[in-house]
Amino acid sequence: MQELDPAVLAKANQWLQGNYDADVKAQIQKLLDDKAYADLTDSFYRDLEFGTGGLRGLMGPGSNRVNKYTIGAATQGLANYLNKTYPGEKIKVAIAHDSRNNSDLLAGITADVFSANGIHVYFFSALRPTPELSFAIRHLGCKSGVMLTASHNPKEYNGYKAYGEDGGQFVSPADKAVLSEVAAITSIDDVKFTRVDENVELIGEEIDQLYLDKITELSVSPDAIKRQKDLKIVYSPIHGTGITLVPKALKQFGFENVILVDEQTTPDGNFPTVVYPNPEEKEALTLALKKAQEVDADLVLATDPDADRVGIAVKNDSGEFVLLNGNQTGSLLINYLLTAWQEKGKLTGNEYIVKTIVTSYLIDAIAEKKGVKCYNTLTGFKYIGELMTKFEGKQTFIGGGEESYGYLIGELVRDKDAVVSAAFISEMTAFYKDKGSSLFEALADTYLEYGFYKERLISITKKGKSGAEEIVAMIEKFRTNPPATLAGSKVTVFKDYEKRTETDLVNNTTKPIELPKSDVLQFITEDGSILSARPSGTEPKIKFYCSVNTKLESKEAYHTTEQQLDAKIDTIIKDLGV
């Protein structure tokens, strides 16, 4: 039987003897009585930390779980940070939550703690999408904001995304400063849980309409929408917050034939019709695809629980619905935006787009040909937001995104936005249909012009303390013993973002990487294949991103070329031995 680490036992006893609710103590005591040491260890072996997506974890008792106390401590630490950073100012924050179980309860506790610390809270009266919170922070002049969500994680999870005054998630050094303040909360007695009612102000529909009006102003092809207003769009919010704004956004853009997946429109934290509420998973779109076939739709859209990610399906050249991956959708969006801007004479040479280092380099190729600067950031949309804030008023941000189904058009928010993305994906579909083309044909045309890029993500789950240790060991193994070849092509460049070094393995030269430290490794081969490896910042996973490319000779060669690239990725994965 597994032995219980004395440090874990000490922390569990601290909760048993502390000022915690009786039911929480009973759950901890039961774990001790049942000698469920693995569960107890995972609950207490560490404190939840801010990652690329803030706090996120399983719900339950313990310092490594999401509960009223870890959320309360995080909020107290954030409140202390704000009061120290803006002394003497009237500090305002905004709070929203998604449809997950306990999200409304945890949002209320977050409001309680902020208000008890003399901070004015704008509290969304009901569930709302994450991007609307980012918009509200900026519009209302807040110094911070919090979204209670675990994004697309399974139903057992919840989380806490913390934002700065620019509407983006905290980045260094602010994130470290907040974490330091949270770590200084050594007793639950340090947390002020008693709400001050006059410091809490309800907000809702007035922000909705302002946000919708602003994103509608971003439309690039309103005439195409007018001509294609009957475009058949099937939409599913997968039991999440997207139902509050996505249909309204599509209607305001001018689309009159939006068909909802009725079984998935009711917000429900148990996500009863899916295994995972993740639009990256084909299973989550089963009902949407069925509806699309019934109505012969032009486009399928599905958003995750907090409506910051969107997945799409389109008809291929055989009339079958196929899911596009995040790289394909992102590449299509950027190509559409730059083409539409170019057609309207809006490109002045001062525009830019942003993507992450693990997102398709097809986007870089498109931007280069269009004469638009493309910046690459670390994984995590907060880095895209950070760059946007840095360039605000100096350069014009057109759009950007990351391979994990998160995109942003325009400068209204500082996080990925499935509401504006759903509207623009629909607009893009109308734009190409107006030209006698489909999204699938537009993708094939893009590959013909720039090369056929194929990407695949391999995620390996390693749960608990032992899993975290395994992930560290796997990354270290690849760092100290990088592969010499991948799919028969020599590895010529090795990038270590933790050490911030790029090594040319042919000339044996090294140069610095001008990005913050991050535990990411990247291997680039002689034939242009790219393999990236990183631990997830929000889930117990290690992720491998494979990207290969080749010339597409003709549209007729699409499927055979795709098969060749898929086979090449299979070989790379086999070479990795994971």
Backbone hydrogen bonds, N-H to C=O, Kabsch-Sander energy under -0.5 kcal/mol:
donor,donor_aa,acceptor,acceptor_aa,energy
5,D,3,E,-0.6
9,L,5,D,-2.4
10,A,6,P,-2.5
11,K,7,A,-1.9
12,A,8,V,-2.5
13,N,9,L,-2.6
14,Q,10,A,-1.7
15,W,11,K,-1.6
16,L,12,A,-2.2
17,Q,13,N,-2.2
18,G,14,Q,-0.7
20,Y,18,G,-1.8
25,K,21,D,-2.0
26,A,22,A,-2.3
27,Q,23,D,-1.8
28,I,24,V,-2.0
29,Q,25,K,-2.7
30,K,26,A,-2.1
31,L,27,Q,-1.6
32,L,28,I,-1.8
33,D,29,Q,-3.1
34,D,30,K,-2.7
35,K,32,L,-1.2
36,A,31,L,-2.6
37,Y,35,K,-2.1
40,L,36,A,-2.4
41,T,37,Y,-2.8
42,D,38,A,-2.3
43,S,39,D,-1.6
44,F,40,L,-1.3
44,F,41,T,-0.6
45,Y,41,T,-2.7
48,L,63,S,-1.8
51,G,49,E,-0.5
51,G,54,G,-2.0
54,G,51,G,-1.3
55,L,160,Y,-2.4
57,G,158,N,-2.4
59,M,156,E,-2.5
60,G,66,V,-1.6
64,N,43,S,-3.1
65,R,62,G,-1.2
66,V,58,L,-2.9
67,N,65,R,-0.6
71,I,67,N,-2.5
72,G,68,K,-1.8
73,A,69,Y,-2.8
74,A,70,T,-2.2
75,T,71,I,-2.3
76,Q,72,G,-2.5
77,G,73,A,-2.6
78,L,74,A,-2.4
79,A,75,T,-2.9
80,N,76,Q,-2.6
81,Y,77,G,-2.3
82,L,78,L,-2.5
83,N,79,A,-2.6
84,K,80,N,-1.9
85,T,81,Y,-2.4
86,Y,82,L,-2.4
89,E,86,Y,-1.7
91,I,89,E,-1.1
93,V,120,H,-2.6
94,A,144,S,-1.1
95,I,122,Y,-2.5
96,A,146,V,-2.1
98,D,148,L,-2.0
103,S,100,R,-1.9
106,L,102,N,-2.9
107,A,103,S,-2.3
108,G,104,D,-2.0
109,I,105,L,-2.0
110,T,106,L,-2.2
111,A,107,A,-2.2
112,D,108,G,-2.4
113,V,109,I,-2.3
114,F,110,T,-2.2
115,S,111,A,-2.6
116,A,112,D,-2.2
117,N,113,V,-0.9
117,N,114,F,-1.1
118,G,115,S,-1.6
119,I,114,F,-2.0
120,H,91,I,-2.6
121,V,199,N,-3.7
122,Y,93,V,-3.1
122,Y,120,H,-0.5
123,F,121,V,-0.8
123,F,201,E,-3.1
124,F,95,I,-2.5
124,F,122,Y,-0.6
125,S,203,I,-2.5
128,R,97,H,-1.9
130,T,306,D,-2.7
132,E,129,P,-0.5
133,L,129,P,-1.2
133,L,130,T,-0.7
134,S,130,T,-1.7
135,F,131,P,-2.2
136,A,132,E,-2.6
137,I,133,L,-2.5
138,R,134,S,-1.7
139,H,135,F,-2.9
140,L,136,A,-2.9
141,G,138,R,-0.6
142,C,137,I,-2.3
143,K,92,K,-2.9
144,S,92,K,-1.0
145,G,163,Y,-1.2
146,V,94,A,-2.3
147,M,161,K,-2.3
148,L,96,A,-2.2
149,T,147,M,-0.9
149,T,159,G,-0.8
153,N,150,A,-2.4
157,Y,154,P,-2.0
158,N,57,G,-2.4
160,Y,55,L,-2.7
161,K,147,M,-3.0
162,A,160,Y,-0.6
163,Y,145,G,-2.9
164,G,168,G,-3.2
167,G,164,G,-1.9
170,F,162,A,-1.4
174,A,171,V,-0.9
175,D,171,V,-1.6
177,A,173,P,-2.1
178,V,174,A,-2.7
179,L,175,D,-2.4
180,S,176,K,-2.3
181,E,177,A,-1.8
182,V,178,V,-2.4
183,A,179,L,-2.8
184,A,180,S,-1.2
185,I,182,V,-1.6
186,T,184,A,-1.5
190,D,187,S,-2.1
191,V,188,I,-1.6
193,F,191,V,-0.9
195,R,193,F,-0.7
197,D,195,R,-0.7
199,N,196,V,-2.2
200,V,197,D,-2.0
201,E,121,V,-3.4
201,E,199,N,-0.5
203,I,123,F,-2.0
207,I,204,G,-1.0
208,D,204,G,-1.9
209,Q,205,E,-2.4
210,L,206,E,-1.5
211,Y,207,I,-2.6
212,L,208,D,-2.6
213,D,209,Q,-2.6
214,K,210,L,-2.2
215,I,211,Y,-2.3
216,T,212,L,-2.0
217,E,213,D,-1.4
218,L,215,I,-1.0
219,S,216,T,-1.5
225,I,221,S,-1.7
226,K,222,P,-2.2
227,R,223,D,-1.8
228,Q,224,A,-1.4
229,K,226,K,-0.8
231,L,228,Q,-2.0
233,I,231,L,-0.8
233,I,257,N,-2.0
234,V,232,K,-0.5
234,V,299,L,-2.7
235,Y,233,I,-0.5
235,Y,259,I,-2.6
236,S,301,L,-2.0
239,H,264,Q,-2.6
240,G,237,P,-1.3
241,T,305,P,-3.0
243,I,240,G,-0.9
244,T,241,T,-2.1
245,L,242,G,-1.1
246,V,242,G,-2.6
249,A,245,L,-2.9
250,L,246,V,-2.6
251,K,247,P,-2.2
252,Q,248,K,-2.6
253,F,249,A,-2.0
254,G,250,L,-0.9
254,G,251,K,-0.5
255,F,250,L,-2.5
256,E,229,K,-2.7
257,N,229,K,-0.5
259,I,233,I,-3.5
259,I,257,N,-0.6
260,L,258,V,-0.6
261,V,235,Y,-1.9
262,D,260,L,-1.2
264,Q,261,V,-2.3
265,T,262,D,-1.3
268,D,239,H,-1.9
271,F,268,D,-1.8
274,V,271,F,-1.6
278,N,276,Y,-1.9
281,E,278,N,-2.3
284,A,281,E,-0.8
285,L,281,E,-0.6
285,L,282,K,-1.5
286,T,283,E,-1.5
289,L,285,L,-2.9
290,K,286,T,-2.0
291,K,287,L,-2.3
292,A,288,A,-2.3
293,Q,289,L,-2.1
294,E,290,K,-1.9
295,V,291,K,-2.1
296,D,292,A,-1.0
297,A,292,A,-2.1
298,D,232,K,-2.3
299,L,232,K,-1.7
300,V,313,A,-2.0
301,L,234,V,-3.0
302,A,311,G,-1.9
303,T,236,S,-2.0
304,D,309,R,-1.5
307,A,304,D,-2.0
310,V,405,Y,-2.1
311,G,302,A,-3.0
312,I,324,L,-0.5
313,A,300,V,-1.6
314,V,322,V,-2.3
316,N,320,E,-3.0
319,G,316,N,-1.9
322,V,314,V,-3.2
324,L,312,I,-1.9
329,T,325,N,-2.4
330,G,326,G,-2.3
331,S,327,N,-2.4
332,L,328,Q,-2.5
333,L,329,T,-2.6
334,I,330,G,-2.4
335,N,331,S,-2.5
336,Y,332,L,-2.7
337,L,333,L,-3.0
338,L,334,I,-2.7
339,T,335,N,-2.1
340,A,336,Y,-3.2
341,W,337,L,-2.6
342,Q,338,L,-2.2
343,E,339,T,-2.7
344,K,340,A,-1.6
345,G,342,Q,-1.5
346,K,341,W,-3.0
347,L,341,W,-0.5
348,T,346,K,-0.6
352,Y,396,T,-2.3
353,I,373,K,-2.5
354,V,399,G,-1.2
355,K,375,Y,-2.4
356,T,401,G,-0.7
357,I,377,T,-2.3
359,T,356,T,-1.8
363,I,360,S,-1.1
365,A,361,Y,-1.6
366,I,362,L,-2.2
367,A,363,I,-2.5
368,E,364,D,-2.4
369,K,365,A,-1.9
370,K,366,I,-1.9
371,G,367,A,-0.7
371,G,368,E,-0.8
372,V,367,A,-2.7
373,K,351,E,-1.3
375,Y,353,I,-2.3
375,Y,373,K,-0.5
377,T,355,K,-2.3
383,Y,380,G,-1.8
384,I,380,G,-0.6
385,G,381,F,-2.6
386,E,382,K,-2.2
387,L,383,Y,-1.8
388,M,384,I,-2.2
389,T,385,G,-2.2
390,K,386,E,-1.9
391,F,387,L,-1.9
392,E,388,M,-0.7
392,E,389,T,-0.6
394,K,391,F,-2.6
395,Q,391,F,-2.2
396,T,350,N,-2.2
397,F,395,Q,-0.6
398,I,352,Y,-2.4
398,I,396,T,-0.5
399,G,352,Y,-0.6
400,G,408,L,-1.9
401,G,354,V,-1.8
402,E,406,G,-2.6
405,Y,402,E,-0.5
405,Y,403,E,-0.5
406,G,402,E,-1.0
407,Y,405,Y,-0.5
408,L,400,G,-2.3
410,G,398,I,-1.4
414,R,167,G,-0.6
417,D,407,Y,-3.2
418,A,307,A,-1.3
419,V,307,A,-0.5
421,S,417,D,-1.8
422,A,418,A,-2.2
423,A,419,V,-1.8
424,F,420,V,-2.3
425,I,421,S,-2.9
426,S,422,A,-1.9
427,E,423,A,-2.2
428,M,424,F,-2.9
429,T,425,I,-2.0
430,A,426,S,-2.3
431,F,427,E,-2.7
432,Y,428,M,-2.2
433,K,429,T,-2.4
434,D,430,A,-2.4
435,K,431,F,-0.6
435,K,432,Y,-0.7
436,G,433,K,-1.7
437,S,432,Y,-3.1
442,A,438,S,-2.3
443,L,439,L,-2.2
444,A,440,F,-2.3
445,D,441,E,-2.6
446,T,442,A,-1.9
447,Y,443,L,-2.2
448,L,444,A,-2.3
449,E,445,D,-1.9
450,Y,446,T,-2.6
451,G,447,Y,-2.4
452,F,550,T,-3.1
453,Y,451,G,-0.8
454,K,548,V,-3.0
456,R,546,C,-2.2
458,I,544,F,-2.9
459,S,457,L,-0.5
460,I,542,I,-2.6
461,T,459,S,-0.5
462,K,540,P,-3.0
467,G,463,K,-1.3
468,A,464,G,-2.2
469,E,465,K,-1.8
470,E,466,S,-2.0
471,I,467,G,-2.3
472,V,468,A,-1.9
473,A,469,E,-2.1
474,M,470,E,-2.4
475,I,471,I,-2.3
476,E,472,V,-2.2
477,K,473,A,-2.1
478,F,474,M,-1.8
479,R,475,I,-1.9
480,T,476,E,-2.5
481,N,477,K,-1.9
486,L,489,S,-2.5
489,S,486,L,-1.9
491,V,484,A,-2.9
492,T,490,K,-0.6
492,T,524,I,-2.3
493,V,524,I,-1.9
494,F,503,T,-2.3
495,K,522,Q,-3.2
496,D,494,F,-0.5
496,D,501,T,-2.9
497,Y,495,K,-0.6
497,Y,520,V,-2.5
498,E,520,V,-0.6
500,R,496,D,-1.0
501,T,496,D,-2.1
502,E,511,K,-3.0
503,T,494,F,-3.1
503,T,501,T,-0.5
504,D,502,E,-0.5
504,D,509,T,-3.3
505,L,492,T,-2.5
505,L,503,T,-0.9
506,V,492,T,-0.7
508,N,504,D,-1.5
509,T,504,D,-1.2
511,K,502,E,-2.3
513,I,500,R,-2.0
514,E,512,P,-0.5
515,L,513,I,-1.5
518,S,497,Y,-1.2
520,V,518,S,-2.6
521,L,533,A,-2.5
522,Q,495,K,-2.5
523,F,531,L,-3.2
524,I,493,V,-2.6
525,T,529,S,-2.6
526,E,490,K,-2.3
528,G,525,T,-1.8
530,I,547,S,-2.7
531,L,523,F,-2.7
532,S,545,Y,-2.3
533,A,521,L,-2.7
534,R,543,K,-2.2
536,S,541,K,-2.9
541,K,539,E,-2.4
542,I,460,I,-2.2
543,K,534,R,-3.3
544,F,458,I,-2.7
545,Y,532,S,-2.9
546,C,456,R,-3.0
546,C,544,F,-0.6
547,S,530,I,-2.3
548,V,454,K,-2.7
550,T,452,F,-1.7
552,L,447,Y,-0.6
553,E,551,K,-0.7
557,A,554,S,-0.9
558,Y,555,K,-1.8
561,T,557,A,-2.6
562,E,558,Y,-2.4
563,Q,559,H,-2.2
564,Q,560,T,-2.0
565,L,561,T,-2.2
566,D,562,E,-2.6
567,A,563,Q,-2.3
568,K,564,Q,-1.8
569,I,565,L,-2.2
570,D,566,D,-2.3
571,T,567,A,-1.9
572,I,568,K,-2.1
573,I,569,I,-2.5
574,K,570,D,-2.2
575,D,571,T,-2.6
576,L,572,I,-1.6
577,G,573,I,-1.3
578,V,573,I,-0.8
